[in-house]
Amino acid sequence: MKKRCVVYLLMVSLALAGPAPAAAEEGARRLSLQEAMETALKQNPQVTQYRELMAAAKEGISISRSAYFPQLSFRGDFFYGTAFSSGSAGAAFQGGTAPGTARPLSLTNNPRDFYIYRFSLNQLLYDFGKTPGQVAEATASYKASQEDYAAARQQVILDTRTAYFNYLAARRAVKVEEQNVRQNQELLKQARGFYQVGLRAKIDVTKAEANLYQAESELIRAKNAAEVARVELMKALGLKSWPYSDVEDVLEVSPRHLDLEDLRSQALRQRPELLRNRAQQQRDQASLKVAQAGFFPTLSSNSAYGWQGSGYPLDDNWWLGLGMSFPLFEGGRTLHQVRQAKAQLRATLANADLLTLEVMKEVEQNYLDLKAAWEVIRSSKKAREAAEENLRLAWGRYRAGVGNIIEVTDAQTQFARADLEYVRALLNYRIVEARLDKAVGKTF
């Protein structure tokens, strides 16, 4: 009986304990840079906003194309008054006006009801390029919105990479401050030991205590900065909570061999701002054609079939017709619209030159900054190695009793500062690298 109970309890404990590691492993998610960029492109509201604006611009093409198709409508009217005769519907409407807009004549003093139901079909025949121009305008606007969407994606990627690297640097800064605290704790322990055996004065102990408290304060600030950086990363990703237990550290870098002329060529081919300007030029040219079409007539056909009368059953009627609308005088509106479209086109062409200069400047500046950032990393690494060796020697002298505590504390401060400078150098390189990718229009 006891053996059965033991076996039963063992089986129950294994069943309860089995899923726990799997659940813990599932909950422990590690964020990578690639996943961070993919998450931001899916969840950042800025990307969603420009994607929907692009979808709206695409619908504008179909709206402008609708003018090519027949326009079918139905209209029903009810009248009551003395303007309608009791005879046929044709006698009720006279005066040479167009069908459907006829003017009722007062033929009786007895008020009565009158009904009109009519289907109308209109078809544009020719408008001297106005409708094709409007379609071209909508198409160019859609292309421009595509480039706005691409630019928004690139900006979100830049913000995400910047926030990601800032968070990594903040976490490394915490580790640097934690190491500094441990070193000061060890120094305080050593100073107290020397003081207790009479080898050092108490000033060494108080000096070590002051440095330890200062290091603990710096650690608190570093931890707070890391939390702030995490919040900024959440914002860039479009997250409302933090589901990750760790973040992949990719702050270390290797030199990139880049050609400035190749980078310039990439920027001219890929930058959304330049591509958007080209789409804007197409839109302005189409707008100019639409404005110029205002000088010419519009030809259309129309037809209708319906019923009308003062009582049921109503009389039916129909017609077919051609129409021409020609602008005779409109206060110079068309002339000024043409001038406005030409001025807008000239402004867009001038903006293209300005954008090109700005893009070339941005590419070259980030290219030079990246080269300088790599040199700073090399020098910072050497300074860190020298500061670490200086700290080792200062500690050796102090333990041997030939050095003083000021040498050690200065060496500790110098090493912590050099360590942080190295982290900042890595961070600066990564951020400049991300800016250069955006400057050349790299897609993700």
Secondary structure, DSSP 8 states (H G I E B T S, - for coil): -HHHHHHHHHHHHHHHHSHHHHHHHHH-EEE-HHHHHHHHHHH-HHHHHHHHHHHHHHHHHHHHHGGGS-EEEEEEEEEEESS--SS-HHHHEESS--TTS-EE----SS-EEEEEEEEEEEEEEE-TTHHHHHHHHHHHHHHHHHHHHHHHHHHHHHHHHHHHHHHHHHHHHHHHHHHHHHHHHHHHHHHHHHHHTTSS-HHHHHHHHHHHHHHHHHHHHHHHHHHHHHHHHHHHHT-SS--EEEE------------HHHHHHHHHHH-HHHHHHHHHHHHHHHHHHHHHHTTS-EEEEEEEEEEEESSSS-EEEEEEEEEEE----STTHHHHHHHHHHHHHHHHHHHHHHHHHHHHHHHHHHHHHHHHHHHHHHHHHHHHHHHHHHHHHHHHHHHHTSS-HHHHHHHHHHHHHHHHHHHHHHHHHHHHHHHHHHHTT---
